[in-house]
Amino acid sequence: MGLLHEGPKTGGQLVAAATERFGGFFSVTRSQVYRELPALTDAGLLRLGKQGPRSSQQYAITAAGKRAFKSWLNTEPGPDNVRSPLILRLVHSGSLTPKQRAALVDSARVQYAAKLDEARNAAKATTDPYEKAAADFAVAHNRAVIKLLDAIPE
């Protein structure tokens, strides 16, 4: 709902904006977005906007949605739960051959190097102190994963 404060968006636009804005520290899937939009609309937190090309549907946040979002922002976040498919695979990588383990680590290193570059660019591009702090976190996180990968013996 936070992304809809900027104006109406389709589900696809929300997924793209979420990936760009906070993909470095929070993942959002298309299925999550498309499942939640009708539920939020039924709850009166969103309303349907303009119908777009190829039957895409825009959604806009309602006054009730803005209040609910602000209320959510003001609640305790609870514990952070790290869910890393990579680290889960690394923990179980003893079941792989050495070649398979090396491929897993090498592939992850390439992916996290690209994520690190994206995070650095995001950190440089924003002037908002909260977005900058989140982008700096994404930089540190990606560096930490690369450091973890570098520590794995070959």
Secondary structure, DSSP 8 states (H G I E B T S, - for coil): -GGGGGS-EEHHHHHHHHHHHHTTT----HHHHHHHHHHHHHTTSEEEEEE-GGG-EEEEE-HHHHHHHHHHHTS---------HHHHHHHTGGGS-HHHHHHHHHHHHHHHHHHHHHHHHHHHH---HHHHHHHHHHHHHHHHHHHHHHHS--
